[in-house]
């Protein structure tokens, strides 16, 4: 191993150990493509998943009528990556993850001690809505020696799908609104490494994508439904830019940090149309910032650990509750053999208190309603596991 005892064990994997801190970031952010696998030696493949339990609750409505219930159910973020070294200068990787997702479930909501089962602020009587995006990407790195280290140019494309479902009409859930879409995006970046001190500085830009979805509105009971059930939706997913750096700071010790900007302000509205007429999902978010810092230590040639702290600025402007999130993360790496590595992590999420001050009337119209929804400071949890093989 090198003088800092980290290159073989943590030099390329430190940030993926800390990603649990961004698994419940602002807006609808979830997974990040594992392009860090490009910096592994030789050929490599890695597979893993993260489970997030947000525990976001609501406890007041319309100025203080008692509310109970949890809005955001548990979700899982998968991650797959495989890298092939073409030659000493060029390497490419295929990746898969779910970059964006959301799920609000009001079926268990009670107000004033009575069961409601839907969002009373919704113009459509929404009882549940959820969506997931899948990203299939390919990214390459072209590197060459520069000074004491190595400089690499990164670039690639990805295909992002959208699958959206919303149950509307109150607690009976008579209608289901479904949309699907698929869009192409791209990413580009650069990195500089000095392996002897486990130094790597990297920047990466990920393009935004449009939402140009089509689908239908049908009866959940399976009846005849509408003569023309066609539906469509339009909006935008954000672009992002991230800068991150890691370096050995003492024998067996490494420090790292990152800053990420996400253009959530593009998601003002998602307009949609169904046989029941035009409507919109109103967000009016501001841009998000995610800041992570941490340290890692190699205890032995096969065992290392890390601790990190992540702050994600809430993107809400009062139209919903997307408050600040602080995550304290703990991770570990174990190599039972030279070419196999196991990683795991645990995270404690501290969700700041938040209040929704507006509700939707129709279309893009917002009606002031101070204190209509309130969420206390909640505590959530996350856990991750992954395995990688090199050859």
Secondary structure, 3 states (H helix, E strand, C coil): CCCCCCCCCCCCCHHHHHHHHHCCCCCCECCCCCHHHHHCCCCEEEEEEEEEECCCECCEECCCEEEECECCCCEEEEEEEEEEECCCCEEEEEEEECCEEEEEECCCCEECCEECCCCCCCCCCCCEEEEEEEEEEEEEEEEEEECCEEEEEEEEEEEEEEEEEEEECCCCCCEEEEEEEEEEEEEEEEEEEEHHHCEEEEEEEECCEEEEEEEEEEECCCCCCCCCCEEEEEEEECCEEEEEEEEEEECCEEEEEEEEEECHHHCCEEEEEECCEEEEEECCCCCEEEEEEEEEEECCCCEEEEEEEEEECCCCCCCCCCCCEEEEEEEEEEEEECCEEEEEEEEEEEECCEEEEEEECCCCCEEEEEEEEEECCEEEEEEEEEEEEEC
